[in-house]
Amino acid sequence: MNPVSSTRESNSKQSNIVVGRILGPVGLEGELRVEVSSDVPDRFAPGSVIHIGNSPYRVQGARTTAKGLRIKLPGVTSHKAAMALSGQSVYVSEEDVPPPPEGTYYYYQVLGMCVVTSGGEELGVVTDILSTGANDVYVVKGDVRETLVPALADVVLELDVQGQRMVVDLPEGL
């Protein structure tokens, strides 16, 4: 039950996955510093397509420095143009996300899932995922209370990504 980091933001027709955030311009020629939240190694490689706002961009160049990733995009040729993108999320289409390794799930697939116990009691919806050292913990918010569910195989009995439903067997005391 190992989620892989990434979040989902919905669009009316397709799902967009947040893979980073524009931190700001670098220099005067429109280069951008990016905070990366994707585990895909070539996500920002030259030629890859990313979306910022409603605009798609094909990455022209990318380099890693001591201060993080810097990218160059077409049409972003000045400090002012780069500044206009500062603070915005960087997305890719869900279809551009490779499948996670067997037995793992992306965070965006788990967030928003309805959680029920093996006895049929509805606990609520996964609203956050906490990364502890040993395993992740799903934060499940219900109408009355919040439940912390360890992401362990003997606790999470079933995880249906398509049906957006998780079945759990909570240990005593949870």
Secondary structure, DSSP 4 states (H G I P E B T S, - for coil): -EEES-EEEE-SSSEEEEEEEEEEEETTTTEEEEEE----TTTTSTT-EEEETTEEEE--EEEEETTEEEEE-TT--SHHHHHHHTT-EEEEEGGGSPPPPTTEEEHHHHTT-EEEETTS-EEEEEEEEEE-SSSEEEEEE-SS-EEEEE--TTTEEEEETTTTEEEE-PPTT-
